[in-house]
Amino acid sequence: ADRDEAREALAAVPGLDERTIAVIRTRALGDPDVAPPGPDVPDSWRPWRSYALNHLRAAGELEYP
């Protein structure tokens, strides 16, 4: 599915916030370029922002709320 279509479909589900949508897109749909709300993510990390953020979180360099 198209990334924008997937995001729109998930946004239509009651109770899903932007953070949850970002996690679903990254983990369940395998989208490598999702930047959840919160941390500032440089555009230079495209198209691998999801992976970069996961590595930073795993290394203890980034905490999600």
mmCIF file of the N, C-alpha and C atoms, coordinates in Angstrom:
data_MODEL
# 
_entry.id   MODEL 
# 
loop_
_atom_site.group_PDB 
_atom_site.id 
_atom_site.type_symbol 
_atom_site.label_atom_id 
_atom_site.label_alt_id 
_atom_site.label_comp_id 
_atom_site.label_asym_id 
_atom_site.label_entity_id 
_atom_site.label_seq_id 
_atom_site.pdbx_PDB_ins_code 
_atom_site.Cartn_x 
_atom_site.Cartn_y 
_atom_site.Cartn_z 
_atom_site.occupancy 
_atom_site.B_iso_or_equiv 
_atom_site.pdbx_formal_charge 
_atom_site.auth_seq_id 
_atom_site.auth_comp_id 
_atom_site.auth_asym_id 
_atom_site.auth_atom_id 
_atom_site.pdbx_PDB_model_num 
ATOM 1   N N  . ALA A 1 1  ? 0.838   -1.195 0.000  1.00 0.00 ? 1  ALA A N  1 
ATOM 2   C CA . ALA A 1 1  ? 0.000   0.000  0.000  1.00 0.00 ? 1  ALA A CA 1 
ATOM 3   C C  . ALA A 1 1  ? 0.874   1.247  0.000  1.00 0.00 ? 1  ALA A C  1 
ATOM 4   N N  . ASP A 1 2  ? 0.354   2.279  -0.542 1.00 0.00 ? 2  ASP A N  1 
ATOM 5   C CA . ASP A 1 2  ? 1.036   3.563  -0.549 1.00 0.00 ? 2  ASP A CA 1 
ATOM 6   C C  . ASP A 1 2  ? 1.175   4.064  0.886  1.00 0.00 ? 2  ASP A C  1 
ATOM 7   N N  . ARG A 1 3  ? 2.313   4.670  1.201  1.00 0.00 ? 3  ARG A N  1 
ATOM 8   C CA . ARG A 1 3  ? 2.565   5.144  2.572  1.00 0.00 ? 3  ARG A CA 1 
ATOM 9   C C  . ARG A 1 3  ? 1.523   6.140  3.044  1.00 0.00 ? 3  ARG A C  1 
ATOM 10  N N  . ASP A 1 4  ? 1.154   7.073  2.185  1.00 0.00 ? 4  ASP A N  1 
ATOM 11  C CA . ASP A 1 4  ? 0.158   8.077  2.573  1.00 0.00 ? 4  ASP A CA 1 
ATOM 12  C C  . ASP A 1 4  ? -1.209  7.440  2.793  1.00 0.00 ? 4  ASP A C  1 
ATOM 13  N N  . GLU A 1 5  ? -1.558  6.482  1.940  1.00 0.00 ? 5  GLU A N  1 
ATOM 14  C CA . GLU A 1 5  ? -2.835  5.788  2.103  1.00 0.00 ? 5  GLU A CA 1 
ATOM 15  C C  . GLU A 1 5  ? -2.862  5.009  3.409  1.00 0.00 ? 5  GLU A C  1 
ATOM 16  N N  . ALA A 1 6  ? -1.764  4.357  3.743  1.00 0.00 ? 6  ALA A N  1 
ATOM 17  C CA . ALA A 1 6  ? -1.692  3.595  4.990  1.00 0.00 ? 6  ALA A CA 1 
ATOM 18  C C  . ALA A 1 6  ? -1.845  4.519  6.185  1.00 0.00 ? 6  ALA A C  1 
ATOM 19  N N  . ARG A 1 7  ? -1.182  5.664  6.143  1.00 0.00 ? 7  ARG A N  1 
ATOM 20  C CA . ARG A 1 7  ? -1.289  6.617  7.244  1.00 0.00 ? 7  ARG A CA 1 
ATOM 21  C C  . ARG A 1 7  ? -2.713  7.138  7.392  1.00 0.00 ? 7  ARG A C  1 
ATOM 22  N N  . GLU A 1 8  ? -3.358  7.450  6.273  1.00 0.00 ? 8  GLU A N  1 
ATOM 23  C CA . GLU A 1 8  ? -4.736  7.938  6.312  1.00 0.00 ? 8  GLU A CA 1 
ATOM 24  C C  . GLU A 1 8  ? -5.686  6.874  6.846  1.00 0.00 ? 8  GLU A C  1 
ATOM 25  N N  . ALA A 1 9  ? -5.499  5.629  6.425  1.00 0.00 ? 9  ALA A N  1 
ATOM 26  C CA . ALA A 1 9  ? -6.360  4.546  6.907  1.00 0.00 ? 9  ALA A CA 1 
ATOM 27  C C  . ALA A 1 9  ? -6.193  4.349  8.409  1.00 0.00 ? 9  ALA A C  1 
ATOM 28  N N  . LEU A 1 10 ? -4.958  4.394  8.883  1.00 0.00 ? 10 LEU A N  1 
ATOM 29  C CA . LEU A 1 10 ? -4.721  4.243  10.318 1.00 0.00 ? 10 LEU A CA 1 
ATOM 30  C C  . LEU A 1 10 ? -5.269  5.437  11.094 1.00 0.00 ? 10 LEU A C  1 
ATOM 31  N N  . ALA A 1 11 ? -5.168  6.631  10.543 1.00 0.00 ? 11 ALA A N  1 
ATOM 32  C CA . ALA A 1 11 ? -5.672  7.830  11.217 1.00 0.00 ? 11 ALA A CA 1 
ATOM 33  C C  . ALA A 1 11 ? -7.192  7.787  11.368 1.00 0.00 ? 11 ALA A C  1 
ATOM 34  N N  . ALA A 1 12 ? -7.860  7.022  10.511 1.00 0.00 ? 12 ALA A N  1 
ATOM 35  C CA . ALA A 1 12 ? -9.316  6.908  10.586 1.00 0.00 ? 12 ALA A CA 1 
ATOM 36  C C  . ALA A 1 12 ? -9.769  5.965  11.697 1.00 0.00 ? 12 ALA A C  1 
ATOM 37  N N  . VAL A 1 13 ? -8.849  5.206  12.271 1.00 0.00 ? 13 VAL A N  1 
ATOM 38  C CA . VAL A 1 13 ? -9.199  4.273  13.350 1.00 0.00 ? 13 VAL A CA 1 
ATOM 39  C C  . VAL A 1 13 ? -9.293  5.052  14.660 1.00 0.00 ? 13 VAL A C  1 
ATOM 40  N N  . PRO A 1 14 ? -10.459 5.022  15.301 1.00 0.00 ? 14 PRO A N  1 
ATOM 41  C CA . PRO A 1 14 ? -10.609 5.753  16.563 1.00 0.00 ? 14 PRO A CA 1 
ATOM 42  C C  . PRO A 1 14 ? -9.616  5.268  17.618 1.00 0.00 ? 14 PRO A C  1 
ATOM 43  N N  . GLY A 1 15 ? -9.030  6.216  18.326 1.00 0.00 ? 15 GLY A N  1 
ATOM 44  C CA . GLY A 1 15 ? -8.128  5.884  19.424 1.00 0.00 ? 15 GLY A CA 1 
ATOM 45  C C  . GLY A 1 15 ? -6.660  5.801  19.057 1.00 0.00 ? 15 GLY A C  1 
ATOM 46  N N  . LEU A 1 16 ? -6.330  5.821  17.777 1.00 0.00 ? 16 LEU A N  1 
ATOM 47  C CA . LEU A 1 16 ? -4.922  5.773  17.383 1.00 0.00 ? 16 LEU A CA 1 
ATOM 48  C C  . LEU A 1 16 ? -4.373  7.192  17.289 1.00 0.00 ? 16 LEU A C  1 
ATOM 49  N N  . ASP A 1 17 ? -3.328  7.470  18.066 1.00 0.00 ? 17 ASP A N  1 
ATOM 50  C CA . ASP A 1 17 ? -2.686  8.779  17.979 1.00 0.00 ? 17 ASP A CA 1 
ATOM 51  C C  . ASP A 1 17 ? -1.518  8.700  16.998 1.00 0.00 ? 17 ASP A C  1 
ATOM 52  N N  . GLU A 1 18 ? -0.883  9.835  16.738 1.00 0.00 ? 18 GLU A N  1 
ATOM 53  C CA . GLU A 1 18 ? 0.201   9.883  15.745 1.00 0.00 ? 18 GLU A CA 1 
ATOM 54  C C  . GLU A 1 18 ? 1.369   8.980  16.128 1.00 0.00 ? 18 GLU A C  1 
ATOM 55  N N  . ARG A 1 19 ? 1.676   8.890  17.398 1.00 0.00 ? 19 ARG A N  1 
ATOM 56  C CA . ARG A 1 19 ? 2.776   8.037  17.863 1.00 0.00 ? 19 ARG A CA 1 
ATOM 57  C C  . ARG A 1 19 ? 2.474   6.566  17.572 1.00 0.00 ? 19 ARG A C  1 
ATOM 58  N N  . THR A 1 20 ? 1.253   6.136  17.876 1.00 0.00 ? 20 THR A N  1 
ATOM 59  C CA . THR A 1 20 ? 0.859   4.748  17.628 1.00 0.00 ? 20 THR A CA 1 
ATOM 60  C C  . THR A 1 20 ? 0.853   4.448  16.138 1.00 0.00 ? 20 THR A C  1 
ATOM 61  N N  . ILE A 1 21 ? 0.367   5.383  15.353 1.00 0.00 ? 21 ILE A N  1 
ATOM 62  C CA . ILE A 1 21 ? 0.361   5.213  13.899 1.00 0.00 ? 21 ILE A CA 1 
ATOM 63  C C  . ILE A 1 21 ? 1.790   5.061  13.382 1.00 0.00 ? 21 ILE A C  1 
ATOM 64  N N  . ALA A 1 22 ? 2.702   5.851  13.902 1.00 0.00 ? 22 ALA A N  1 
ATOM 65  C CA . ALA A 1 22 ? 4.105   5.759  13.482 1.00 0.00 ? 22 ALA A CA 1 
ATOM 66  C C  . ALA A 1 22 ? 4.693   4.392  13.820 1.00 0.00 ? 22 ALA A C  1 
ATOM 67  N N  . VAL A 1 23 ? 4.384   3.873  15.004 1.00 0.00 ? 23 VAL A N  1 
ATOM 68  C CA . VAL A 1 23 ? 4.902   2.556  15.407 1.00 0.00 ? 23 VAL A CA 1 
ATOM 69  C C  . VAL A 1 23 ? 4.334   1.466  14.504 1.00 0.00 ? 23 VAL A C  1 
ATOM 70  N N  . ILE A 1 24 ? 3.047   1.517  14.222 1.00 0.00 ? 24 ILE A N  1 
ATOM 71  C CA . ILE A 1 24 ? 2.425   0.514  13.345 1.00 0.00 ? 24 ILE A CA 1 
ATOM 72  C C  . ILE A 1 24 ? 3.044   0.569  11.957 1.00 0.00 ? 24 ILE A C  1 
ATOM 73  N N  . ARG A 1 25 ? 3.213   1.768  11.432 1.00 0.00 ? 25 ARG A N  1 
ATOM 74  C CA . ARG A 1 25 ? 3.803   1.896  10.093 1.00 0.00 ? 25 ARG A CA 1 
ATOM 75  C C  . ARG A 1 25 ? 5.226   1.359  10.053 1.00 0.00 ? 25 ARG A C  1 
ATOM 76  N N  . THR A 1 26 ? 5.983   1.605  11.113 1.00 0.00 ? 26 THR A N  1 
ATOM 77  C CA . THR A 1 26 ? 7.372   1.155  11.148 1.00 0.00 ? 26 THR A CA 1 
ATOM 78  C C  . THR A 1 26 ? 7.471   -0.349 11.340 1.00 0.00 ? 26 THR A C  1 
ATOM 79  N N  . ARG A 1 27 ? 6.814   -0.853 12.362 1.00 0.00 ? 27 ARG A N  1 
ATOM 80  C CA . ARG A 1 27 ? 7.002   -2.257 12.751 1.00 0.00 ? 27 ARG A CA 1 
ATOM 81  C C  . ARG A 1 27 ? 6.138   -3.233 11.972 1.00 0.00 ? 27 ARG A C  1 
ATOM 82  N N  . ALA A 1 28 ? 4.871   -2.912 11.788 1.00 0.00 ? 28 ALA A N  1 
ATOM 83  C CA . ALA A 1 28 ? 3.970   -3.859 11.131 1.00 0.00 ? 28 ALA A CA 1 
ATOM 84  C C  . ALA A 1 28 ? 3.995   -3.735 9.615  1.00 0.00 ? 28 ALA A C  1 
ATOM 85  N N  . LEU A 1 29 ? 4.147   -2.519 9.118  1.00 0.00 ? 29 LEU A N  1 
ATOM 86  C CA . LEU A 1 29 ? 4.115   -2.313 7.672  1.00 0.00 ? 29 LEU A CA 1 
ATOM 87  C C  . LEU A 1 29 ? 5.498   -2.186 7.051  1.00 0.00 ? 29 LEU A C  1 
ATOM 88  N N  . GLY A 1 30 ? 6.533   -2.113 7.891  1.00 0.00 ? 30 GLY A N  1 
ATOM 89  C CA . GLY A 1 30 ? 7.903   -2.068 7.385  1.00 0.00 ? 30 GLY A CA 1 
ATOM 90  C C  . GLY A 1 30 ? 8.294   -0.777 6.702  1.00 0.00 ? 30 GLY A C  1 
ATOM 91  N N  . ASP A 1 31 ? 7.608   0.309  7.019  1.00 0.00 ? 31 ASP A N  1 
ATOM 92  C CA . ASP A 1 31 ? 7.942   1.598  6.409  1.00 0.00 ? 31 ASP A CA 1 
ATOM 93  C C  . ASP A 1 31 ? 9.255   2.099  7.012  1.00 0.00 ? 31 ASP A C  1 
ATOM 94  N N  . PRO A 1 32 ? 10.313  2.252  6.215  1.00 0.00 ? 32 PRO A N  1 
ATOM 95  C CA . PRO A 1 32 ? 11.613  2.651  6.753  1.00 0.00 ? 32 PRO A CA 1 
ATOM 96  C C  . PRO A 1 32 ? 11.761  4.151  6.999  1.00 0.00 ? 32 PRO A C  1 
ATOM 97  N N  . ASP A 1 33 ? 10.750  4.931  6.620  1.00 0.00 ? 33 ASP A N  1 
ATOM 98  C CA . ASP A 1 33 ? 10.911  6.386  6.684  1.00 0.00 ? 33 ASP A CA 1 
ATOM 99  C C  . ASP A 1 33 ? 9.778   7.059  7.453  1.00 0.00 ? 33 ASP A C  1 
ATOM 100 N N  . VAL A 1 34 ? 9.606   6.661  8.701  1.00 0.00 ? 34 VAL A N  1 
ATOM 101 C CA . VAL A 1 34 ? 8.585   7.255  9.557  1.00 0.00 ? 34 VAL A CA 1 
ATOM 102 C C  . VAL A 1 34 ? 9.279   8.038  10.659 1.00 0.00 ? 34 VAL A C  1 
ATOM 103 N N  . ALA A 1 35 ? 8.860   9.273  10.838 1.00 0.00 ? 35 ALA A N  1 
ATOM 104 C CA . ALA A 1 35 ? 9.376   10.083 11.945 1.00 0.00 ? 35 ALA A CA 1 
ATOM 105 C C  . ALA A 1 35 ? 8.210   10.380 12.877 1.00 0.00 ? 35 ALA A C  1 
ATOM 106 N N  . PRO A 1 36 ? 8.165   9.728  14.034 1.00 0.00 ? 36 PRO A N  1 
ATOM 107 C CA . PRO A 1 36 ? 7.056   9.974  14.955 1.00 0.00 ? 36 PRO A CA 1 
ATOM 108 C C  . PRO A 1 36 ? 7.116   11.388 15.509 1.00 0.00 ? 36 PRO A C  1 
ATOM 109 N N  . PRO A 1 37 ? 5.987   11.879 15.989 1.00 0.00 ? 37 PRO A N  1 
ATOM 110 C CA . PRO A 1 37 ? 6.009   13.213 16.578 1.00 0.00 ? 37 PRO A CA 1 
ATOM 111 C C  . PRO A 1 37 ? 6.917   13.238 17.797 1.00 0.00 ? 37 PRO A C  1 
ATOM 112 N N  . GLY A 1 38 ? 7.559   14.335 18.009 1.00 0.00 ? 38 GLY A N  1 
ATOM 113 C CA . GLY A 1 38 ? 8.438   14.462 19.174 1.00 0.00 ? 38 GLY A CA 1 
ATOM 114 C C  . GLY A 1 38 ? 9.833   14.866 18.776 1.00 0.00 ? 38 GLY A C  1 
ATOM 115 N N  . PRO A 1 39 ? 10.694  13.878 18.559 1.00 0.00 ? 39 PRO A N  1 
ATOM 116 C CA . PRO A 1 39 ? 12.088  14.235 18.279 1.00 0.00 ? 39 PRO A CA 1 
ATOM 117 C C  . PRO A 1 39 ? 12.239  14.898 16.909 1.00 0.00 ? 39 PRO A C  1 
ATOM 118 N N  . ASP A 1 40 ? 13.119  15.887 16.852 1.00 0.00 ? 40 ASP A N  1 
ATOM 119 C CA . ASP A 1 40 ? 13.433  16.495 15.560 1.00 0.00 ? 40 ASP A CA 1 
ATOM 120 C C  . ASP A 1 40 ? 14.347  15.547 14.801 1.00 0.00 ? 40 ASP A C  1 
ATOM 121 N N  . VAL A 1 41 ? 13.928  15.188 13.608 1.00 0.00 ? 41 VAL A N  1 
ATOM 122 C CA . VAL A 1 41 ? 14.679  14.235 12.801 1.00 0.00 ? 41 VAL A CA 1 
ATOM 123 C C  . VAL A 1 41 ? 15.130  14.936 11.526 1.00 0.00 ? 41 VAL A C  1 
ATOM 124 N N  . PRO A 1 42 ? 16.436  14.977 11.276 1.00 0.00 ? 42 PRO A N  1 
ATOM 125 C CA . PRO A 1 42 ? 16.925  15.671 10.080 1.00 0.00 ? 42 PRO A CA 1 
ATOM 126 C C  . PRO A 1 42 ? 16.436  15.014 8.789  1.00 0.00 ? 42 PRO A C  1 
ATOM 127 N N  . ASP A 1 43 ? 16.111  15.829 7.806  1.00 0.00 ? 43 ASP A N  1 
ATOM 128 C CA . ASP A 1 43 ? 15.709  15.302 6.503  1.00 0.00 ? 43 ASP A CA 1 
ATOM 129 C C  . ASP A 1 43 ? 16.833  14.513 5.846  1.00 0.00 ? 43 ASP A C  1 
ATOM 130 N N  . SER A 1 44 ? 18.066  14.775 6.234  1.00 0.00 ? 44 SER A N  1 
ATOM 131 C CA . SER A 1 44 ? 19.195  14.051 5.640  1.00 0.00 ? 44 SER A CA 1 
ATOM 132 C C  . SER A 1 44 ? 19.167  12.564 5.997  1.00 0.00 ? 44 SER A C  1 
ATOM 133 N N  . TRP A 1 45 ? 18.370  12.183 6.995  1.00 0.00 ? 45 TRP A N  1 
ATOM 134 C CA . TRP A 1 45 ? 18.260  10.768 7.367  1.00 0.00 ? 45 TRP A CA 1 
ATOM 135 C C  . TRP A 1 45 ? 17.284  10.008 6.476  1.00 0.00 ? 45 TRP A C  1 
ATOM 136 N N  . ARG A 1 46 ? 16.562  10.722 5.618  1.00 0.00 ? 46 ARG A N  1 
ATOM 137 C CA . ARG A 1 46 ? 15.639  10.057 4.695  1.00 0.00 ? 46 ARG A CA 1 
ATOM 138 C C  . ARG A 1 46 ? 16.428  9.182  3.743  1.00 0.00 ? 46 ARG A C  1 
ATOM 139 N N  . PRO A 1 47 ? 15.956  8.061  3.346  1.00 0.00 ? 47 PRO A N  1 
ATOM 140 C CA . PRO A 1 47 ? 14.668  7.443  3.618  1.00 0.00 ? 47 PRO A CA 1 
ATOM 141 C C  . PRO A 1 47 ? 14.724  6.414  4.748  1.00 0.00 ? 47 PRO A C  1 
ATOM 142 N N  . TRP A 1 48 ? 15.610  6.579  5.699  1.00 0.00 ? 48 TRP A N  1 
ATOM 143 C CA . TRP A 1 48 ? 15.806  5.575  6.752  1.00 0.00 ? 48 TRP A CA 1 
ATOM 144 C C  . TRP A 1 48 ? 15.556  6.113  8.158  1.00 0.00 ? 48 TRP A C  1 
ATOM 145 N N  . ARG A 1 49 ? 14.681  7.089  8.293  1.00 0.00 ? 49 ARG A N  1 
ATOM 146 C CA . ARG A 1 49 ? 14.455  7.707  9.603  1.00 0.00 ? 49 ARG A CA 1 
ATOM 147 C C  . ARG A 1 49 ? 13.972  6.715  10.654 1.00 0.00 ? 49 ARG A C  1 
ATOM 148 N N  . SER A 1 50 ? 13.110  5.783  10.280 1.00 0.00 ? 50 SER A N  1 
ATOM 149 C CA . SER A 1 50 ? 12.607  4.800  11.253 1.00 0.00 ? 50 SER A CA 1 
ATOM 150 C C  . SER A 1 50 ? 13.751  4.008  11.862 1.00 0.00 ? 50 SER A C  1 
ATOM 151 N N  . TYR A 1 51 ? 14.643  3.530  11.007 1.00 0.00 ? 51 TYR A N  1 
ATOM 152 C CA . TYR A 1 51 ? 15.763  2.722  11.491 1.00 0.00 ? 51 TYR A CA 1 
ATOM 153 C C  . TYR A 1 51 ? 16.716  3.547  12.344 1.00 0.00 ? 51 TYR A C  1 
ATOM 154 N N  . ALA A 1 52 ? 17.002  4.770  11.925 1.00 0.00 ? 52 ALA A N  1 
ATOM 155 C CA . ALA A 1 52 ? 17.901  5.637  12.691 1.00 0.00 ? 52 ALA A CA 1 
ATOM 156 C C  . ALA A 1 52 ? 17.343  5.900  14.084 1.00 0.00 ? 52 ALA A C  1 
ATOM 157 N N  . LEU A 1 53 ? 16.063  6.207  14.170 1.00 0.00 ? 53 LEU A N  1 
ATOM 158 C CA . LEU A 1 53 ? 15.451  6.468  15.473 1.00 0.00 ? 53 LEU A CA 1 
ATOM 159 C C  . LEU A 1 53 ? 15.437  5.226  16.352 1.00 0.00 ? 53 LEU A C  1 
ATOM 160 N N  . ASN A 1 54 ? 15.168  4.069  15.762 1.00 0.00 ? 54 ASN A N  1 
ATOM 161 C CA . ASN A 1 54 ? 15.180  2.827  16.549 1.00 0.00 ? 54 ASN A CA 1 
ATOM 162 C C  . ASN A 1 54 ? 16.571  2.530  17.089 1.00 0.00 ? 54 ASN A C  1 
ATOM 163 N N  . HIS A 1 55 ? 17.599  2.786  16.300 1.00 0.00 ? 55 HIS A N  1 
ATOM 164 C CA . HIS A 1 55 ? 18.973  2.574  16.781 1.00 0.00 ? 55 HIS A CA 1 
ATOM 165 C C  . HIS A 1 55 ? 19.311  3.533  17.919 1.00 0.00 ? 55 HIS A C  1 
ATOM 166 N N  . LEU A 1 56 ? 18.927  4.791  17.784 1.00 0.00 ? 56 LEU A N  1 
ATOM 167 C CA . LEU A 1 56 ? 19.181  5.759  18.851 1.00 0.00 ? 56 LEU A CA 1 
ATOM 168 C C  . LEU A 1 56 ? 18.447  5.373  20.132 1.00 0.00 ? 56 LEU A C  1 
ATOM 169 N N  . ARG A 1 57 ? 17.213  4.923  19.988 1.00 0.00 ? 57 ARG A N  1 
ATOM 170 C CA . ARG A 1 57 ? 16.444  4.506  21.163 1.00 0.00 ? 57 ARG A CA 1 
ATOM 171 C C  . ARG A 1 57 ? 17.085  3.289  21.818 1.00 0.00 ? 57 ARG A C  1 
ATOM 172 N N  . ALA A 1 58 ? 17.500  2.313  21.032 1.00 0.00 ? 58 ALA A N  1 
ATOM 173 C CA . ALA A 1 58 ? 18.124  1.102  21.569 1.00 0.00 ? 58 ALA A CA 1 
ATOM 174 C C  . ALA A 1 58 ? 19.443  1.412  22.267 1.00 0.00 ? 58 ALA A C  1 
ATOM 175 N N  . ALA A 1 59 ? 20.148  2.427  21.792 1.00 0.00 ? 59 ALA A N  1 
ATOM 176 C CA . ALA A 1 59 ? 21.429  2.811  22.393 1.00 0.00 ? 59 ALA A CA 1 
ATOM 177 C C  . ALA A 1 59 ? 21.243  3.697  23.622 1.00 0.00 ? 59 ALA A C  1 
ATOM 178 N N  . GLY A 1 60 ? 19.997  4.019  23.938 1.00 0.00 ? 60 GLY A N  1 
ATOM 179 C CA . GLY A 1 60 ? 19.729  4.857  25.097 1.00 0.00 ? 60 GLY A CA 1 
ATOM 180 C C  . GLY A 1 60 ? 19.942  6.334  24.847 1.00 0.00 ? 60 GLY A C  1 
ATOM 181 N N  . GLU A 1 61 ? 20.058  6.710  23.588 1.00 0.00 ? 61 GLU A N  1 
ATOM 182 C CA . GLU A 1 61 ? 20.294  8.107  23.229 1.00 0.00 ? 61 GLU A CA 1 
ATOM 183 C C  . GLU A 1 61 ? 19.003  8.881  23.000 1.00 0.00 ? 61 GLU A C  1 
ATOM 184 N N  . LEU A 1 62 ? 17.880  8.172  22.952 1.00 0.00 ? 62 LEU A N  1 
ATOM 185 C CA . LEU A 1 62 ? 16.607  8.810  22.654 1.00 0.00 ? 62 LEU A CA 1 
ATOM 186 C C  . LEU A 1 62 ? 15.528  8.120  23.461 1.00 0.00 ? 62 LEU A C  1 
ATOM 187 N N  . GLU A 1 63 ? 14.669  8.902  24.082 1.00 0.00 ? 63 GLU A N  1 
ATOM 188 C CA . GLU A 1 63 ? 13.541  8.341  24.819 1.00 0.00 ? 63 GLU A CA 1 
ATOM 189 C C  . GLU A 1 63 ? 12.256  8.855  24.206 1.00 0.00 ? 63 GLU A C  1 
ATOM 190 N N  . TYR A 1 64 ? 11.319  7.936  24.019 1.00 0.00 ? 64 TYR A N  1 
ATOM 191 C CA . TYR A 1 64 ? 9.997   8.333  23.559 1.00 0.00 ? 64 TYR A CA 1 
ATOM 192 C C  . TYR A 1 64 ? 9.123   8.526  24.776 1.00 0.00 ? 64 TYR A C  1 
ATOM 193 N N  . PRO A 1 65 ? 8.199   9.476  24.681 1.00 0.00 ? 65 PRO A N  1 
ATOM 194 C CA . PRO A 1 65 ? 7.293   9.698  25.826 1.00 0.00 ? 65 PRO A CA 1 
ATOM 195 C C  . PRO A 1 65 ? 6.405   8.507  26.093 1.00 0.00 ? 65 PRO A C  1 
# 
